[in-house]
Amino acid sequence: MMSISQVQLLFKTLHRMFLCLHGVLFGLTLQFFTESNAAVKSKLTVWYMEKETSEHIHLLEHVLKWIIVPLSLFYVGLAVFVLGVNPLDSVLGGFLLFLYSNFLPDLPALFCKPKPSEDRRPLPWYKTYALLVLAPLFVWLTFAQIPIPWTTTESFHNVKSALIYTLFLAVCGVVVLGDTPFSLGDVAESLFLAVYGLIGYVTHLKVDEVW
């Protein structure tokens, strides 16, 4: 069971995150996408990337304050008083997953051509969505100047992609977090982490006016 000192540590950590969140997120996000677009020779201008980054960070902070924090508090209460497990690592992991998922839909677009070449067949669905769920791997390959032979017309800015990504998170949660025997706490942790990811993904879609 989580002790009072651990609860205090959790709130202090969240408070510090809020204090430095805006400047750090804006700076890091803009820097990443500036360098990424330069790596793939994108023609997006800096002012456009600044505008997009500002819009995404603004809604991200709003969702974090009014949805993620209450969700985290609910999960802490459930974990401590019902499941009898320590939720600190899950809450911090969920917070990071929410941030990552908020920018995930744009990552495959940086490293994939909008249309497949005429001499190639359409990319199979499992390869298409591998570009989404394994996006960090393809980011690394691109910066390592290793050509990515896959092209797809999928933009990943839709509800279908969000649901596939959420299912991927849930399955990974079961595989990675599950102990033997599988407990109710493992189920709850896996589901909550998937929900954090889903919220981050649809927050991005909301900024881009997909829904």
Secondary structure, 3 states (H helix, E strand, C coil): CCCHHHHHHHHHHHHHHHHHHHHHHHHHHHHHHHHHHHHCCCCCCHHHHHHHHHHHHHHHHHHHHHHHHHHHHHHHHHHHHHHCCCCHHHHHHHHHHHHHHHHHHHHHHHHCCCCCCCCCCCCCHHHHHHHHHCHHHHHHHHHCCCCCCCCCCCCCCCHHHHHHHHHHHHHHHHHHHCCCCCCHHHHHHHHHHHHHHHHHHHHHHHHCCCC
